Amino acid sequence: MLPQSKPFRPARFKLVFALLLTTTTIAVCFMARPVFHLGWTAWHDRQAQLPAPAGSVDDASRLNQTRMQVVRVAGDLATAQTQLRTALRDATARGQKVTIAGSRHTMGGQTLYPDGISIDLSQFRQMQLQPKTGILTVYSGATWAQVIPYLDRQGYSVAVMQSNNDFSIGGTMSANAHGWQSDRPPFASTVESFRLMLADGRVVRCSRQENPQLFSLVLGGYGLFGIVLDVNLRVVPNQMYSARRVTIASQDYVQTYRQQVSADVGMAYGRLSVAPESFLQEAIVTTYHRVAAVPPALSATPAPGLARLVVRGSVGSDYGKQLRWQLEKASGGEAGTDVSRNQIFNRPATLFANHQQAQTDILHEYFIPSASLPLFLEKCRQIFPQHQVDLLNVTVRNVRPDRDAFLRYADREMFGLVMLFNQQRLPADEAQMQALTSELIEAAISVGGTYYLPYRLHATPAQFQRAYPRAERFFQLKRHYDPHEVFQNYFYLKYGKEGRG
């Protein structure tokens, strides 16, 4: 006998169909909003920033357009030194001022002076590694994007640098940068020596033993003492890491950092939530643990794709900020993957740069002693609602005490909070940002912290002097080594001249 087929039951079919339809509708509705949001972001992300008009230059703020004469320095040392001496002699004779520029990633005019001479070192970028000593000799105009592949081919890596590769070595020195390297002092700690051209054209060698005072002043000195020619840097072997992450309450950040950063951790950083529902209340700590594997050859930086849309989609959008935080908690970026140290470093800031002509992205950074971090975050949660600003990101980095730079921001262990904002390029928006910055600086100083100097010059001279108590002596020594004040910039105009006395 043939098996009997089950009778067709319309009621059951309707129930199953209704369930499938409901599930599909919910899924479509759930996906529709993020898809629409990211698609809208992609549509509005097609602009390209316009360059500064001929005869003028700007910095990364896109708020400091300044008329300057640009001297582009040649790539070979002999020609470069002749060009530099000529430029300095001419500037002194004409009463002009000189600034030094590599990639122009500062935001407060630290590479700019009205009607001055801008020394462009971007072609001055030769390098040579001594594998037996682990010392890299590199010209100051080279960028990390050029240094990292060079070191990678020989099995080495940068010891300390900022978290992106499109900065020059000279610029990193001038700002005394730091990055994701766990339990390390700033970049100055890796500098063995450098050669510096003074305002009168003389070249002197500076190290901890030779011209030690000048060595200390130039590291974090924002180009006010001379032109760095070449630098001897201590580098380290390249390594493979496995990334891990943990989501925590932000008030527990320091305790969690201490627990997570063990001897096998080479790099670590944190993110704080800027989503409205968990604003500065939640954090993700990511640690990179050393693994016993040979690092593969450096690969090209992938196109930003979806990651860029998620970041840019948070501009002016509470939903976009919430979506980004949910995705970061779910995926953790590179957490759980194996990645080389050099691959982590080899990413440009331009991956997520603002393309909107009417807008700009602005950085702040505040250095807070470990015991004061929860209190500073509480102050931030009270300050931000009082200002109409758009906070896009907060990254947390650990910085060990700096024993080298004269104008140091870490005289003890600090946790650096790097804040990224979006604002319109309008006077009203700049005024709002200045008001916010002033309050955040006061909050940082009140808990024993300080703030980073390469960004907008919104601190008052009094705030600057309170945050950096060695500032007065710093500028006295600047005028000692450069008595005609040939090297100047907007930073010096505000704090070294206007702030004098």
FENDAQUI-V427390 format. One record per residue. RES is the residue in one letter. PSI is psi in whole degrees, -180 to 180 (none if undefined). D_CENTER is the distance of its C-alpha to the mean C-alpha in whole Angstrom. Layout:
RES & PSI & D_CENTER
RES & PSI & D_CENTER
This chain:
M & 143 & 79
L & 140 & 76
P & 141 & 73
Q & 134 & 73
S & 150 & 70
K & 141 & 68
P & 144 & 69
F & 128 & 67
R & 100 & 65
P & -37 & 64
A & -44 & 63
R & -41 & 61
F & -43 & 59
K & -38 & 58
L & -47 & 56
V & -43 & 54
F & -41 & 54
A & -40 & 53
L & -44 & 50
L & -43 & 49
L & -43 & 48
T & -45 & 47
T & -44 & 44
T & -41 & 43
T & -44 & 43
I & -44 & 41
A & -43 & 39
V & -44 & 38
C & -39 & 38
F & -40 & 35
M & -23 & 33
A & -42 & 34
R & -50 & 32
P & -37 & 28
V & -45 & 30
F & -43 & 31
H & -48 & 27
L & -34 & 25
G & -41 & 28
W & -42 & 28
T & -46 & 24
A & -40 & 24
W & -39 & 27
H & 3 & 25
D & 19 & 22
R & -5 & 24
Q & 164 & 23
A & 137 & 21
Q & 141 & 20
L & 142 & 22
P & 163 & 22
A & 148 & 22
P & 155 & 26
A & 137 & 28
G & -2 & 28
S & 159 & 25
V & 166 & 21
D & 176 & 18
D & -169 & 14
A & -17 & 11
S & -27 & 13
R & 27 & 16
L & 7 & 18
N & 38 & 19
Q & 124 & 21
T & 135 & 23
R & 124 & 26
M & 155 & 26
Q & 125 & 28
V & 128 & 25
V & 111 & 26
R & 117 & 25
V & 140 & 26
A & 167 & 28
G & -23 & 27
D & 148 & 29
L & -46 & 29
A & -48 & 33
T & -41 & 32
A & -45 & 29
Q & -37 & 30
T & -46 & 33
Q & -44 & 31
L & -43 & 29
R & -40 & 32
T & -45 & 34
A & -42 & 31
L & -41 & 31
R & -45 & 34
D & -40 & 35
A & -43 & 32
T & -42 & 34
A & -35 & 37
R & -6 & 36
G & 20 & 34
Q & 162 & 31
K & 154 & 27
V & 136 & 25
T & 160 & 21
I & 134 & 19
A & 141 & 17
G & -86 & 15
S & -5 & 13
R & 47 & 12
H & 0 & 9
T & 169 & 10
M & 4 & 11
G & 25 & 14
G & 23 & 16
Q & -14 & 15
T & 17 & 17
L & 148 & 19
Y & 132 & 23
P & 126 & 26
D & 25 & 28
G & -174 & 27
I & 124 & 26
S & 118 & 23
I & 110 & 23
D & 111 & 21
L & 14 & 20
S & -20 & 19
Q & -3 & 22
F & 86 & 23
R & 27 & 21
Q & 159 & 24
M & 155 & 23
Q & 126 & 26
L & 138 & 26
Q & 93 & 28
P & -33 & 29
K & -31 & 31
T & -13 & 29
G & 32 & 26
I & 128 & 25
L & 123 & 23
T & 122 & 23
V & 140 & 21
Y & 151 & 21
S & -19 & 18
G & -10 & 18
A & 148 & 17
T & 162 & 14
W & -26 & 13
A & -25 & 14
Q & -35 & 18
V & -44 & 17
I & -50 & 17
P & -36 & 20
Y & -48 & 22
L & -38 & 21
D & -40 & 22
R & -18 & 25
Q & 11 & 26
G & 15 & 25
Y & 170 & 22
S & 165 & 19
V & 140 & 16
A & -49 & 16
V & 130 & 13
M & 169 & 9
Q & 174 & 6
S & 9 & 6
N & 159 & 7
N & -2 & 10
D & 36 & 10
F & 151 & 9
S & 158 & 12
I & -43 & 14
G & -40 & 15
G & -40 & 12
T & -40 & 10
M & -47 & 13
S & -32 & 14
A & -7 & 11
N & 63 & 12
A & 170 & 8
H & 173 & 8
G & -142 & 8
W & 0 & 10
Q & 122 & 13
S & 141 & 16
D & 45 & 18
R & 147 & 16
P & 177 & 16
P & 178 & 13
F & -35 & 13
A & -32 & 16
S & -19 & 18
T & -6 & 18
V & 121 & 19
E & -44 & 23
S & 168 & 24
F & 163 & 23
R & 136 & 26
L & 130 & 25
M & 121 & 27
L & 174 & 28
A & -27 & 29
D & 6 & 33
G & -8 & 32
R & 148 & 33
V & 127 & 30
V & 149 & 30
R & 137 & 29
C & 135 & 26
S & -173 & 26
R & -15 & 27
Q & -30 & 30
E & 121 & 31
N & 54 & 30
P & -33 & 28
Q & -45 & 27
L & -38 & 26
F & -48 & 23
S & -37 & 22
L & -37 & 22
V & -35 & 20
L & 108 & 17
G & 23 & 15
G & 2 & 17
Y & 39 & 16
G & 20 & 18
L & -4 & 21
F & -15 & 23
G & -173 & 24
I & 116 & 23
V & 126 & 21
L & -66 & 23
D & 158 & 23
V & 140 & 21
N & 115 & 22
L & 141 & 20
R & 125 & 21
V & 173 & 20
V & 162 & 21
P & 145 & 23
N & 149 & 22
Q & 162 & 22
M & 142 & 23
Y & 153 & 22
S & 125 & 23
A & 139 & 21
R & 157 & 22
R & 158 & 21
V & 138 & 23
T & 131 & 23
I & 172 & 24
A & 138 & 24
S & -30 & 21
Q & -18 & 24
D & 14 & 24
Y & -50 & 21
V & -45 & 21
Q & -44 & 25
T & -40 & 23
Y & -46 & 21
R & -40 & 23
Q & -37 & 26
Q & -31 & 23
V & 97 & 22
S & -174 & 25
A & -24 & 26
D & 7 & 25
V & 126 & 21
G & -26 & 19
M & 152 & 16
A & 148 & 15
Y & 167 & 13
G & 161 & 14
R & 140 & 14
L & 143 & 16
S & 134 & 18
V & 10 & 18
A & 142 & 21
P & -38 & 24
E & -21 & 26
S & 33 & 24
F & 113 & 22
L & 19 & 20
Q & -29 & 23
E & 154 & 22
A & 155 & 19
I & 127 & 19
V & 123 & 18
T & 128 & 17
T & 143 & 19
Y & 111 & 19
H & 135 & 23
R & 137 & 24
V & 152 & 27
A & 84 & 30
A & 152 & 29
V & 124 & 29
P & 135 & 25
P & 166 & 26
A & 147 & 25
L & 132 & 22
S & 163 & 22
A & 147 & 21
T & 124 & 18
P & 157 & 20
A & 143 & 20
P & -36 & 18
G & -126 & 21
L & -38 & 21
A & -41 & 18
R & -43 & 17
L & -37 & 20
V & -42 & 19
V & -51 & 16
R & -26 & 17
G & -10 & 20
S & -9 & 19
V & 122 & 19
G & 20 & 22
S & 114 & 23
D & -39 & 24
Y & -43 & 25
G & -38 & 22
K & -40 & 20
Q & -42 & 23
L & -45 & 23
R & -44 & 20
W & -39 & 20
Q & -42 & 24
L & -39 & 22
E & -39 & 20
K & -33 & 22
A & -40 & 25
S & -34 & 23
G & 21 & 20
G & -114 & 18
E & 4 & 19
A & 135 & 21
G & -3 & 24
T & 159 & 23
D & 134 & 24
V & 145 & 21
S & 157 & 20
R & -45 & 17
N & -34 & 17
Q & -36 & 17
I & -43 & 14
F & -29 & 12
N & 57 & 13
R & 129 & 11
P & 154 & 10
A & -23 & 8
T & -13 & 11
L & -37 & 13
F & 17 & 12
A & 152 & 12
N & 128 & 15
H & -5 & 18
Q & 128 & 20
Q & -31 & 21
A & -4 & 22
Q & 170 & 19
T & 156 & 15
D & 134 & 12
I & 138 & 11
L & 146 & 8
H & 160 & 9
E & 137 & 9
Y & 134 & 12
F & 120 & 14
I & 131 & 17
P & 148 & 20
S & -42 & 21
A & -20 & 24
S & -2 & 23
L & -48 & 20
P & -39 & 23
L & -41 & 24
F & -41 & 21
L & -37 & 20
E & -41 & 24
K & -40 & 23
C & -40 & 20
R & -25 & 23
Q & -32 & 25
I & -46 & 23
F & -43 & 22
P & -17 & 25
Q & -4 & 26
H & 142 & 24
Q & 77 & 23
V & 159 & 20
D & 98 & 18
L & 122 & 15
L & -29 & 14
N & 147 & 12
V & 117 & 11
T & 142 & 10
V & 132 & 11
R & 147 & 11
N & 137 & 14
V & 123 & 14
R & 163 & 17
P & 140 & 19
D & 121 & 18
R & 6 & 22
D & -49 & 21
A & 141 & 19
F & -50 & 21
L & 71 & 19
R & 147 & 17
Y & -7 & 15
A & 85 & 16
D & -3 & 20
R & 180 & 21
E & 132 & 19
M & 157 & 16
F & 118 & 14
G & 128 & 11
L & 108 & 11
V & 115 & 8
M & 133 & 10
L & 127 & 9
F & 155 & 13
N & 138 & 15
Q & 159 & 18
Q & 152 & 20
R & 62 & 21
L & 150 & 24
P & -39 & 25
A & -41 & 25
D & -37 & 22
E & -37 & 20
A & -41 & 23
Q & -42 & 22
M & -38 & 19
Q & -42 & 20
A & -44 & 22
L & -47 & 20
T & -43 & 17
S & -43 & 20
E & -40 & 22
L & -38 & 18
I & -44 & 18
E & -41 & 22
A & -42 & 22
A & -46 & 19
I & -38 & 21
S & -23 & 24
V & 15 & 23
G & 14 & 23
G & -167 & 19
T & -169 & 17
Y & 164 & 14
Y & 144 & 11
L & -11 & 12
P & 1 & 10
Y & -161 & 10
R & 145 & 14
L & 55 & 17
H & -16 & 18
A & 143 & 19
T & 159 & 23
P & -37 & 24
A & -42 & 26
Q & -43 & 23
F & -45 & 21
Q & -33 & 24
R & -39 & 24
A & -31 & 20
Y & 83 & 21
P & -14 & 24
R & 9 & 24
A & -45 & 23
E & -44 & 27
R & -36 & 28
F & -47 & 24
F & -30 & 26
Q & -44 & 29
L & -31 & 28
K & -46 & 26
R & -22 & 30
H & -47 & 31
Y & -22 & 30
D & 72 & 29
P & -27 & 33
H & 3 & 33
E & 49 & 29
V & -43 & 28
F & 112 & 25
Q & 164 & 23
N & -180 & 21
Y & -35 & 20
F & -47 & 19
Y & -38 & 22
L & -41 & 24
K & -43 & 23
Y & -25 & 23
G & -26 & 25
K & -61 & 28
E & -35 & 28
G & 1 & 27
R & 133 & 29
G & none & 32
